[in-house]
Amino acid sequence: MAEILVLAEHDGETVKKGTCELLTLARRFGEPSVVWAGPGADGGRDRLAEFGAATVYVAAGEEFNDYVVAPKAELLASLVAEKSPAAVLVASTAEGREVAARLAVKTGSGLITDAVDLAEGLVAEQSIFGGAIIVQSRVKAGTPIVAVRPNAVAPQPAPGAAQAENVSVQASDGAKTAHVTERVVQERGERPELTEASIVVSGGRGVGSGDNFALIEKLADSLGAAVGASRAATDAGWYPHQFQVGQTGKTVSPQLYLAVGISGAIQHRAGMQTSKTIMVINKDPEAPIFELADFGIVGDLFQVVPQLTEEIQKRSAG
Ligand SMILES: Cc1cc2nc3c(=O)[nH]c(=O)nc-3n(C[C@H](O)[C@H](O)[C@H](O)COP(=O)(O)OP(=O)(O)OC[C@H]3O[C@@H](n4cnc5c(N)ncnc54)[C@H](O)[C@@H]3O)c2cc1C
């Protein structure tokens, strides 16, 4: 069976949900082998086995932590040369895309980023211009490298052996030119990470103030969701920029996206239009966001959101 390499995104202890999504996708086309760069693979193997990894190539050297992304690209390039996989899948995150681009140059391969699905023949689907156009494309040169958007595929367990195999690849001096000097763990409360969350509740200019974002947070907490914001809200200083969804913010693709007091500008859509189900709360029935909505409530968010939160809390308590 064809081998598909999947680059693990991990925190040194366990893999992120995006890696389980890539494994789910890889299983459609062959036997997934995970590439684990850096220490901590032992801790991550159970989860990798749960999602069908046949092999885990472990390159445990500290240099994969110490020198930004270049050593990871070298590691993957060496495995591509040695194993001739049918494809390499990475998460379409800032780091994943950079590793993928470097790998494409090193191996003379074609690269597709921001894929939201992969069909037979490794035909990748991308959703562009605010979801107005779906592009299908396939790599024609070298080993297909595809960066897949987090949350594009629902992770489904299927047992695998996750057999560990140590690989000894030394990073070149050229790959060690950008050294990580410090890591600061972002404080994150109880809410899920925005790009990994299954449910996202976002607030826009309609929310009216930073204080009013407490309404959005309460609704999000009742659903176990992450909080997002439109650029109008982050530019106004109502919510931190790291939570901005859209073209110049984060791209999310959750199972459920709730847009509250957001008009649906194309730049906002670009970051959320691949969400599986979209629900809108807006007082203007003509707001363009309703064009994307699976469910919509035309109403004042200050009336709708507290009632909705209360009802959800009642149901989850019952
Ligand atoms: C280069 C560029 C990049 C950009 N990148 C991004 C990006 O990454 N993300 C992003 O979001 N935007 C981005 N923008 C900005 C974008 O064009 C819009 O200006 C922005 O998305 C508007 O935010 P909004 O929908 O919250 O505000 P508005 O467009 O002002 O919409 C507010 C909505 O709230 C509704 N509303 C008001 N009061 C209530 C109420 N009480 N109850 C219910 N509904 C109410 C209104 O009917 C309206 O539809 C970018 C723009 C440019 C030029």
The ligand as a Tripos MOL2 file, in Angstrom:
@<TRIPOS>MOLECULE
LIG
   53    58     1     0     0
SMALL
NO_CHARGES

@<TRIPOS>ATOM
      1 C1         -7.1140   44.3720    3.2850 C.3       1 LIG1
      2 C2         -8.2620   44.1280    4.2230 C.ar      1 LIG1
      3 C3         -8.1980   43.0290    5.0560 C.ar      1 LIG1
      4 C4         -9.2430   42.7730    5.9490 C.ar      1 LIG1
      5 N1         -9.1840   41.6650    6.7470 N.ar      1 LIG1
      6 C5        -10.2290   41.3720    7.5410 C.ar      1 LIG1
      7 C6        -10.2390   40.1920    8.3380 C.ar      1 LIG1
      8 O1         -9.2770   39.4420    8.3900 O.2       1 LIG1
      9 N2        -11.3350   39.9390    9.0810 N.ar      1 LIG1
     10 C7        -12.4340   40.7510    9.1020 C.ar      1 LIG1
     11 O2        -13.4100   40.4570    9.8070 O.2       1 LIG1
     12 N3        -12.4510   41.8860    8.3560 N.ar      1 LIG1
     13 C8        -11.3790   42.2120    7.6040 C.ar      1 LIG1
     14 N4        -11.3870   43.3690    6.8940 N.ar      1 LIG1
     15 C9        -12.4780   44.3530    7.1570 C.3       1 LIG1
     16 C10       -13.7470   44.0410    6.4250 C.3       1 LIG1
     17 O3        -13.7200   44.6340    5.1440 O.3       1 LIG1
     18 C11       -14.9580   44.6080    7.2000 C.3       1 LIG1
     19 O4        -14.7680   46.0000    7.4090 O.3       1 LIG1
     20 C12       -15.1700   43.9640    8.5660 C.3       1 LIG1
     21 O5        -15.1760   42.5670    8.4360 O.3       1 LIG1
     22 C13       -16.5070   44.4370    9.1280 C.3       1 LIG1
     23 O6        -16.6920   43.8960   10.4010 O.3       1 LIG1
     24 P1        -18.1540   43.6850   10.9740 P.3       1 LIG1
     25 O7        -18.9090   42.7740   10.0980 O.co2     1 LIG1
     26 O8        -17.9900   43.3240   12.3980 O.co2     1 LIG1
     27 O9        -18.7250   45.1820   10.9470 O.3       1 LIG1
     28 P2        -19.8650   45.8030   10.0430 P.3       1 LIG1
     29 O10       -19.6100   45.5700    8.6050 O.co2     1 LIG1
     30 O11       -20.0150   47.2150   10.4970 O.co2     1 LIG1
     31 O12       -21.1550   44.9570   10.4220 O.3       1 LIG1
     32 C14       -21.7620   45.0120   11.6710 C.3       1 LIG1
     33 C15       -23.0230   44.1710   11.5800 C.3       1 LIG1
     34 O13       -23.6140   44.1250   12.8620 O.3       1 LIG1
     35 C16       -25.0210   44.2010   12.6940 C.3       1 LIG1
     36 N5        -25.5720   44.7070   13.9550 N.ar      1 LIG1
     37 C17       -25.3920   45.9270   14.4880 C.ar      1 LIG1
     38 N6        -26.0210   46.0130   15.6790 N.ar      1 LIG1
     39 C18       -26.5920   44.8150   15.8860 C.ar      1 LIG1
     40 C19       -27.3810   44.2730   16.9510 C.ar      1 LIG1
     41 N7        -27.6910   44.9850   18.0380 N.pl3     1 LIG1
     42 N8        -27.8480   43.0170   16.8240 N.ar      1 LIG1
     43 C20       -27.5520   42.2520   15.7270 C.ar      1 LIG1
     44 N9        -26.8110   42.7120   14.7110 N.ar      1 LIG1
     45 C21       -26.3170   43.9670   14.7890 C.ar      1 LIG1
     46 C22       -25.2380   45.1080   11.5310 C.3       1 LIG1
     47 O14       -26.5000   44.8790   10.9340 O.3       1 LIG1
     48 C23       -24.0660   44.7350   10.6240 C.3       1 LIG1
     49 O15       -24.4500   43.7480    9.6920 O.3       1 LIG1
     50 C24       -10.3580   43.6400    6.0050 C.ar      1 LIG1
     51 C25       -10.3980   44.7560    5.1480 C.ar      1 LIG1
     52 C26        -9.3600   44.9970    4.2880 C.ar      1 LIG1
     53 C27        -9.4420   46.1810    3.3750 C.3       1 LIG1
@<TRIPOS>BOND
     1     1     2 1
     2     2     3 ar
     3     2    52 ar
     4     3     4 ar
     5     4     5 ar
     6     4    50 ar
     7     5     6 ar
     8     6     7 ar
     9     6    13 1
    10     7     8 2
    11     7     9 ar
    12     9    10 ar
    13    10    11 2
    14    10    12 ar
    15    12    13 ar
    16    13    14 ar
    17    14    15 1
    18    14    50 ar
    19    15    16 1
    20    16    17 1
    21    16    18 1
    22    18    19 1
    23    18    20 1
    24    20    21 1
    25    20    22 1
    26    22    23 1
    27    23    24 1
    28    24    25 2
    29    24    26 1
    30    24    27 1
    31    27    28 1
    32    28    29 2
    33    28    30 1
    34    28    31 1
    35    31    32 1
    36    32    33 1
    37    33    34 1
    38    33    48 1
    39    34    35 1
    40    35    36 1
    41    35    46 1
    42    36    37 ar
    43    36    45 ar
    44    37    38 ar
    45    38    39 ar
    46    39    40 ar
    47    39    45 ar
    48    40    41 1
    49    40    42 ar
    50    42    43 ar
    51    43    44 ar
    52    44    45 ar
    53    46    47 1
    54    46    48 1
    55    48    49 1
    56    50    51 ar
    57    51    52 ar
    58    52    53 1
@<TRIPOS>SUBSTRUCTURE
     1 LIG1         1 GROUP 0 **** ****
